[in-house]
Amino acid sequence: MVASPADLPPGFPQWNEQDVEYKDGRDPLGLDTISVDQILPRILPGWVANTRRTRYLSFYLFLLQEFHERGLGTSQTELGNFIRHTEFEFALGVLRHEAGNHCGRGAVGVAGFNRAWGAVTSGAPATPRTAAIPSSASGGYGQFGYRGVLVELGLIALSGEQVNGSTLSYDRLISDRARAIASRYRSDVASTTWYRDYLGGDHDLPIGIMDEVVDAGCLCLLPQHTAERDALLTAITTPGGEHPTEASRSARRKHAMTVVLSAIAQNPRAATELGELRRTIWSLGTAKPDGRVTVFEDWAALIAKEYYAALVGVAWHHLNTIGQTGPHDGWAQPALFDAVRLSASGKLSCLGATIHGADSLTSATYALTVATEEMHPEDVIQEVRKDGRIAASLAGMMVLAQRLAAYDGPPWSETLGLGTRAQSSVARTLRRLREEDHRPFCDVAARLTDELVLRPHEALATAKLGWYNPPMHSFRFRHERGRVYFFRDRDISDRGVGAPRFSALQTMTRDLGLWRDADGGGQVTADGAHMLQGLVA
Ligand SMILES: [Zn+2]
């Protein structure tokens, strides 16, 4: 495959293979980045996917306070080491806390789970101290995003920042809210042997030393500590300062939580199943306006974008499958598109409709409308994923285009209008579909595959060569001297329809005691219901 430089056309990237890292890019079509970088910062400011356990916020505030008051160090590096070790100790307790809900082996979002689990199950009576996540300088505090959330909530300032005229050498609490939460947490664990004799030390830990700590301080016990819980809820959902931006950012976080709670109130399974959460939020967001609809519409629009991404993912996988059946010396591009067109030709059954590949989109739209009338978009997407063909992907997009035609107000147009240089916005793709109603179904399938899969991937993978050192080779296919070569594929259509932040919202609201486990999912608590009553447009 590697030709001598003299044979290469001008501009062809040349590299020494040893110096290139071969990787599956995590977002080969540039669709996730639209949600993560553009949509979510707007509708859920300051939150990331890994900040899943609310009480870590208290725990880290407590650690920052202890580090400072005990004088355990003077630098961010020392703080990071202290945190990484203490996270490991805390994890020992959480993983032995079988009595609590969602602790022990089934615990999610625990920093240092693997290392602590090894120690807990080793049978040894004691364990040496270790860092929970050795690869990260500040452990789960940094890597899981809690540090960023605490900044966002105005609770801490970071090392290097100026506070009261001096530059901080390590992260510090900066508000009364933060100090109150840290002190409450401390009062829960201050009588334990660990707090008195082990915290910040370096001798081996008896395996059961943390049992006493998690008796009051476990991640699962926040709802029982109502003052601490209320203080956290206030910090998350109300502004800490006067700046108007803070007010709108905290309001949007509250909205996000109420959207999830509303969904759980309607459908208990939405508490624990992402598909059910998407399904219910979509239904809430596309119900007719009743004054509160804007909140749901923001999130329904995000879900529409994720449905779209899943459909493109199906086309991606099918194109790769077709590509790998091709000739040894690569595909001439026209032959590749003929193969795609062929896959969407003849008499096809998609989503329960019979479509003829040579027919116009208009007639296919009619057949699809009739066949999918009773289907929720969630089911449409799941059907298309099961089907796996480019034809089904296009059929799914046609259904989505039709369902979304009625929603062109601001939340929808803002979210669905977002694209990147490499990747089209949802709105643009669906608008073009509506304009192409006279074209044959199979031709549109080929055009979409070119514009949504082939070109974006090559553009993004080419860019990634330059973003990383050593260069990252994430091409699944690429052009070389006029032919398209397919390398390998990892199926991204199976990765779950994107549900960015939804898992975090589920567990964060549960940890806050806004819903609790119930048969078949979750049930909104009295506190949760109280929050829903405050829901306004
Ligand atoms: Zn627990």
Residues whose N, C-alpha, C, O or C-beta is under 5 A from the ligand:
A	BS01	ZN	H97 G100 N101 C103 C218 L219 C220
